Amino acid sequence: MAAVRQSLITRSIGLLALAVPLGAPLAEPEAVAPPFGREPGGIVLQRAPAPDTDTIRWVTSARSVERAADLGEGERLVRLDRFGRKVEHELSAALERAQGLVLDLRSNRGGSVTRMLRVAARFTGPVADAVRLVRADGVRLMPIPTPRSTLWRGRITVLVGADTTSSGEVLAALLRRYAGATVLGERTFGKDYALRVEPIGQAWRALIPDGRLEVPGEILAGGVLPDGPIPAELAASLSTN
């Protein structure tokens, strides 16, 4: 019986890979490490968590801003670990009265591309051809939308590292490209492809590689290269604030 069930699941995955339309929404499972490493390796079958609201909506309710602190002289530290359900509201609260921003993405493992683009919009404004999803059957253009709140204009420093992954890497590249941000730290993980999440019954979901992500003028393959290391003075202030 188990062998028959597994065969049916495998067959369903094959049909889904052929049937999903070009415009299908992009999503990535929250709090799950990239299953393919730096290179996708076919479809991964994954047991789905219990069906709570996070699973149904494909976005976590956990806090996105894990830490916010004043660094002095109007500069604000914001540690953004994920792109959760209330990320825009949390970011607005963290930026209140800030003149400069140190956006810490060193623990950001990615997540919803759509919500990441909304975060980028707060700093860049709308950009029509911001991200390209390159598939075997064509290229899908993914714009940065018009921000839902006032465009934030100020100096931006983005911190990245080896644990900055997927949509977190794309955000760093977008802010450097379109908001003039300085990127400091270490080379990022290097996951330059998107995953599509498709449910298979009630207990399983398929993670399907959905094409390569590109930011014009930036290099994502192999990891985003920073402009330099984190200066010792800034690193010291991060640990004390």
PLY file of the C-alpha trace (Angstrom):
ply
format ascii 1.0
element vertex 241
property float x
property float y
property float z
element edge 240
property int vertex1
property int vertex2
end_header
0.00 0.00 0.00
2.81 2.43 0.88
4.51 1.77 -2.45
1.26 2.44 -4.33
0.70 5.69 -2.42
4.24 6.87 -3.11
3.77 6.08 -6.80
0.60 8.17 -6.91
2.34 11.06 -5.19
5.27 10.91 -7.61
2.88 10.83 -10.58
0.99 13.84 -9.20
4.21 15.81 -8.89
5.08 15.09 -12.50
1.67 16.35 -13.63
1.97 19.48 -11.51
5.35 20.35 -12.95
3.78 20.37 -16.42
0.48 22.01 -15.48
1.50 25.07 -13.45
0.98 28.19 -15.61
3.67 30.81 -16.25
2.00 33.36 -14.02
1.70 31.08 -10.97
2.56 32.85 -7.71
6.00 32.41 -6.22
6.46 31.34 -2.63
9.04 29.70 -0.44
8.42 27.68 2.72
9.07 29.69 5.84
11.76 28.54 8.29
13.02 25.85 5.93
16.64 25.84 4.79
17.13 25.79 0.99
16.63 22.10 0.13
18.85 22.12 -2.96
21.85 24.08 -1.74
23.25 26.50 -4.30
21.95 24.44 -7.22
18.42 23.05 -7.66
18.28 19.30 -8.10
14.79 18.48 -9.33
11.58 18.38 -7.33
11.72 17.81 -3.58
8.79 16.15 -1.81
8.37 17.53 1.69
5.97 16.58 4.48
3.69 19.55 5.13
3.25 20.93 8.65
-0.10 20.84 10.37
-2.56 23.09 8.50
-2.51 26.29 10.56
-3.09 29.79 9.15
0.61 30.21 8.35
0.56 27.09 6.20
-2.67 28.05 4.45
-1.48 31.58 3.62
2.14 30.52 2.87
3.48 33.29 5.09
4.59 33.25 8.70
3.00 35.22 11.51
6.32 35.30 13.40
7.93 38.70 13.81
9.99 39.87 10.84
11.95 42.54 12.71
13.84 40.61 15.37
15.65 43.65 16.75
15.60 47.43 16.46
17.98 49.80 18.27
19.36 53.34 18.08
23.00 53.58 17.06
23.30 57.32 17.68
23.18 60.40 15.43
19.81 59.43 14.04
20.95 56.03 12.79
18.70 53.04 13.43
19.62 49.35 13.47
16.92 47.02 12.13
17.50 43.28 12.07
15.15 41.83 9.46
15.13 38.03 9.65
12.11 37.19 7.46
9.30 38.56 5.31
6.30 37.76 7.47
2.68 38.76 7.43
3.19 42.13 9.16
6.63 42.99 7.80
5.62 46.37 6.33
3.96 47.51 9.55
6.91 46.36 11.66
9.39 48.09 9.35
7.45 51.37 9.46
7.47 51.31 13.26
11.21 50.56 13.36
12.04 53.41 10.95
10.09 56.08 12.81
12.26 59.23 13.22
15.30 57.44 11.76
17.63 59.45 9.50
19.93 56.57 8.65
19.37 52.82 8.52
21.60 49.84 9.18
19.54 46.94 7.82
20.90 43.66 9.18
20.10 40.78 6.81
22.78 38.41 8.12
20.15 35.98 9.46
17.58 36.47 6.69
16.91 33.11 5.02
14.46 34.44 2.44
10.76 33.78 2.01
7.98 35.32 -0.04
9.31 37.15 -3.10
6.18 39.31 -3.24
6.57 40.54 0.33
10.30 41.11 -0.18
9.49 43.37 -3.15
7.07 45.34 -0.96
9.88 45.87 1.55
12.19 47.06 -1.24
9.51 49.49 -2.44
9.69 51.45 0.82
13.26 52.47 -0.12
13.34 52.41 -3.91
9.90 53.43 -5.08
8.39 51.56 -8.05
10.79 49.89 -10.50
9.26 48.20 -13.54
12.04 45.73 -14.42
13.56 45.12 -10.99
13.89 41.32 -10.94
13.83 38.83 -13.79
12.78 35.22 -13.39
14.51 33.37 -16.22
12.80 30.13 -17.20
13.36 27.71 -20.03
10.15 28.97 -21.67
10.73 32.68 -21.24
11.47 35.54 -18.88
9.01 36.86 -16.31
9.54 40.48 -15.21
8.89 41.13 -11.52
8.42 44.82 -10.64
8.94 46.58 -7.36
5.46 48.01 -6.65
4.49 51.49 -5.54
5.09 51.66 -1.76
2.03 51.57 0.45
3.49 54.23 2.73
5.75 57.25 2.29
9.00 56.58 0.46
11.82 56.49 3.02
14.83 58.53 1.97
17.99 58.32 4.01
21.39 56.68 4.05
21.21 52.88 4.00
23.81 50.34 5.04
22.93 46.69 4.47
24.71 43.94 6.41
24.97 40.51 4.79
26.72 37.20 5.45
26.84 33.50 4.58
23.37 32.96 6.11
21.76 35.65 3.95
19.80 33.51 1.52
17.34 33.66 -1.38
14.98 36.67 -1.13
17.28 38.18 1.49
20.08 38.21 -1.09
17.82 39.72 -3.73
16.75 42.48 -1.32
20.38 43.41 -0.64
21.07 43.57 -4.37
17.94 45.66 -5.04
18.76 48.19 -2.32
22.29 48.63 -3.63
21.10 48.92 -7.23
18.07 51.17 -6.79
18.42 52.87 -3.38
22.16 53.56 -3.33
22.75 51.34 -0.29
26.21 50.29 0.83
26.44 46.51 1.36
28.89 45.35 4.04
29.86 41.98 5.51
30.61 38.68 3.79
29.54 37.00 0.55
25.96 35.74 0.76
24.84 32.11 0.36
24.24 32.21 -3.41
20.71 30.82 -3.92
19.77 32.57 -7.17
16.74 30.47 -8.07
13.09 30.58 -7.06
10.96 27.76 -5.67
7.28 27.20 -6.33
5.38 25.45 -3.55
2.56 23.13 -4.60
0.38 21.16 -2.11
0.11 17.39 -2.71
-2.92 16.28 -0.73
-3.08 17.17 2.96
0.25 15.81 4.17
2.76 16.65 1.44
3.96 19.56 -0.66
6.30 19.76 -3.63
9.14 22.28 -3.86
9.68 22.92 -7.56
12.62 24.94 -8.98
10.98 27.73 -10.95
13.81 29.55 -12.73
16.81 31.76 -12.09
16.49 35.14 -10.39
18.40 38.06 -11.86
18.79 41.68 -10.79
20.13 43.77 -13.70
23.55 45.13 -12.80
24.05 42.75 -9.88
25.45 39.23 -9.56
23.44 36.73 -7.50
25.03 33.47 -8.72
27.66 32.39 -6.21
26.48 34.97 -3.71
26.20 38.75 -3.52
29.61 40.33 -2.98
29.63 43.13 -0.38
31.32 46.47 -0.94
33.57 45.76 2.01
33.75 44.26 5.51
31.83 45.59 8.49
34.07 48.23 10.13
35.21 47.40 13.64
33.46 50.45 15.12
30.11 49.47 13.58
30.59 45.81 14.58
31.22 46.88 18.16
28.10 49.05 18.24
26.00 46.14 16.94
26.94 44.03 19.94
26.23 46.75 22.49
22.91 48.07 21.19
0 1
1 2
2 3
3 4
4 5
5 6
6 7
7 8
8 9
9 10
10 11
11 12
12 13
13 14
14 15
15 16
16 17
17 18
18 19
19 20
20 21
21 22
22 23
23 24
24 25
25 26
26 27
27 28
28 29
29 30
30 31
31 32
32 33
33 34
34 35
35 36
36 37
37 38
38 39
39 40
40 41
41 42
42 43
43 44
44 45
45 46
46 47
47 48
48 49
49 50
50 51
51 52
52 53
53 54
54 55
55 56
56 57
57 58
58 59
59 60
60 61
61 62
62 63
63 64
64 65
65 66
66 67
67 68
68 69
69 70
70 71
71 72
72 73
73 74
74 75
75 76
76 77
77 78
78 79
79 80
80 81
81 82
82 83
83 84
84 85
85 86
86 87
87 88
88 89
89 90
90 91
91 92
92 93
93 94
94 95
95 96
96 97
97 98
98 99
99 100
100 101
101 102
102 103
103 104
104 105
105 106
106 107
107 108
108 109
109 110
110 111
111 112
112 113
113 114
114 115
115 116
116 117
117 118
118 119
119 120
120 121
121 122
122 123
123 124
124 125
125 126
126 127
127 128
128 129
129 130
130 131
131 132
132 133
133 134
134 135
135 136
136 137
137 138
138 139
139 140
140 141
141 142
142 143
143 144
144 145
145 146
146 147
147 148
148 149
149 150
150 151
151 152
152 153
153 154
154 155
155 156
156 157
157 158
158 159
159 160
160 161
161 162
162 163
163 164
164 165
165 166
166 167
167 168
168 169
169 170
170 171
171 172
172 173
173 174
174 175
175 176
176 177
177 178
178 179
179 180
180 181
181 182
182 183
183 184
184 185
185 186
186 187
187 188
188 189
189 190
190 191
191 192
192 193
193 194
194 195
195 196
196 197
197 198
198 199
199 200
200 201
201 202
202 203
203 204
204 205
205 206
206 207
207 208
208 209
209 210
210 211
211 212
212 213
213 214
214 215
215 216
216 217
217 218
218 219
219 220
220 221
221 222
222 223
223 224
224 225
225 226
226 227
227 228
228 229
229 230
230 231
231 232
232 233
233 234
234 235
235 236
236 237
237 238
238 239
239 240
